[in-house]
């Protein structure tokens, strides 16, 4: 289920080697298909609708991967040199989602933004070069990791990160003195399995969908004197409107495309 990322004439993809029982991040020449380097680590897994599921994130010549058992690697994109690693299960108490981790890392400037949804921390910001934790969001509502990814959003000039886990959706401050703090939160979307990521619109709407009969829901953000609130404005059962089990919808001009 993993997809490739392209950067500076190279293609990067996560790939599980069943014979060697290794999770490996591989770098290929985009023009010729020749493998340039691979970085692998031992990982004992059983096939569960495949293995690797995520797309690497790349910025400032650093590629970051999110493995199926929630291992994070940051490598030099040119050489494959290992810069740092994180084990979200061991370090944050994350629970590996059923069918393995599906969250794609997000890089904002020089910060890697992840949602470990662990024992104490919901979101974290890590230094891209060193892996040092720069900020974190308390997980007071005990939201559990989904297959969904963190999405950026700007509303009324305020940058935020939107994440939908099992048990709630949150908007997290992406800058300012309250960086990492929760700006708004809702538990109105009660899907038991969440793979698509939130689809955000410039007018403050957020569209969320999931499979297994969850259907879809549209939220509307509001802001008064710097305080944010969120309300569900439209909710449809799967048989009533658009819904997706795995893929995140795409917004282009005045249309939304969904599988």
C-alpha positions, 0 to 999 in steps of 0.5 A: 500500500505504500506509495513513492515520493520523488525528490531531486531526481530520485524516487523513495519508497518503503518496501518490506523484504519477506525473505530477509524479514526487513523493512527497507527504505529504498532510493532509486534513480528516477530516470533509469530505475537503478537502485542508489541505496537502501537502509533496512532494519529487522522487523518480524511481521506477518502479512496483514493485507500487505506490509508497508503503507506510508509515503516518505516525507522529504525536505532539506535533503532529509527523508523521513519514513514511518514504518508499519510498526511505528518506527521513524527513520530520518536519513540523508536523502542523497547518501542514505546516511542514518541521522536519527530514529524513533520507536513511537511504541517504546518511547511514547506508548503508541498503539500500532493500528490494526493492519499496521501503521498508515500515518505519513509523516509531515514536514513543516519547515525544519520540523517533523510533525507526527501523531504518536497518540500515545500515553501522554502525548498526542502530537509531537514536533521533532527537529528534522536534523537531530530528532530532538523533541521541540514541542508536544501536545498532551493527550488528555482525551486519550485519543488512539492512533488511526491510519490518518495523517496530520494535515496542515490548515490555515484559518483566519490567518492562524496556522494549525495541524488537524489530526483525526484519531480514534476518539476525536479530531483536534486542531493544534496550534502550528506557531506562536506562543501556544505552539502545540496546544489544542485550539479546538476539539470534537468527538462527533465523528465516531468511526472505529477505523479511520484511514483517510486524512481530513480534507480542509478548505480555506473557508474553515470547513473540514470534510472527514470520511471513513469506511465500515459504514461510517459515512462522512461528516463536514465540520465548520470552524469558527473564530471569535477573539482568537478562540476557536470552536467547531460544529458539525454542519452535515453528516451522511450515512454511507448510503446517503453520500460520498464515503471512502474506506482508505483514500483521502479525497482530493479537492481541485477548484470546485470539485471533490474527487473521492474513491 
